[in-house]
């Protein structure tokens, strides 16, 4: 005799019981921030992603109105009113909720829905557009690098050869010059050497050879970079580590990673300057879920490894953030604007992504890189 199936009512009852027991864990497992707002506009619930996004614990969030975390005139508050008036879900795309309290570059898509069991309550889910922005920026960085590649090839031919002649002539003049004129010939030689060095740095962008990669322990790389920094440009600045010791190796070129992080730490140290409370944090973490198609690969590559360099300097001006990794963009009086452009090129050559989030006293340079597996870089499950 066939076994009878449980009634839909008992299944529903069982399902409801399981849901009630697991709902908090399910919400915390979601990668997107979720808030519950009561009829008075007060935050009464937040998942773990919301705590990270709004940089406050659920207990702190629940003591304030949503208005506290929204910039003046934000459509976020109007969205709440629309949901209550219509009694239906409303979506809003590309909403900028940046503010000094939660940081800049906070552009999100928002899905808001009424909670039928609790009239006046609204559940809001925020979908940060950072992943798509990262991809767009990475493509921009690669295009900018190609521009520098062409410029470097031109400069190498059209400038380095004449500079060699100028320097040689200055050396000949120096031999017969009096002490006062020798100082001038020395300036000519030093300046030609400086320009040649600049062109040499630009020629790095023209190197299109495939990157020789292998499994690399990122913590060994960071310890080496930290030792170099402490003995030189970051002397007197506190360098802290927040490492995930269980990270798998990164699939990368070790020497190029050293170059990337030396550039980032030097940039952070120069931003901090002589401040007595200067602090740089090196952070590593595992962040599954981000997959990108990279040149030379028929399948998408997973970028689960997140490496961050965080400093408490004055921050990057808002108007510079979109162009920070473009060549020749710099806020330093004597800077060339090639350091971060080179960092972006190296990261892009590895199939990775780099981004910057900045506000006063907290600037974060974040790298997403592929992990190493026996087959090479970790690939996504949706291979063709």
PyMOL commands that set and color helices and strands:
alter all, ss='L'
color gray80, all
select helices_A, chain A and resi 8-29+48-54+58-61+66-69+75-86+130-158+160-176+179-206+218-230+254-272+318-321+339-349
alter helices_A, ss='H'
color red, helices_A
select strands_A, chain A and resi 33-37+43-46+90-96+107-114+122-128+214-216+238-242+250-252+279-286+291-293+300-302+305-311+353-359+362-369+372-373+376-377
alter strands_A, ss='S'
color yellow, strands_A
deselect
rebuild
show_as cartoon
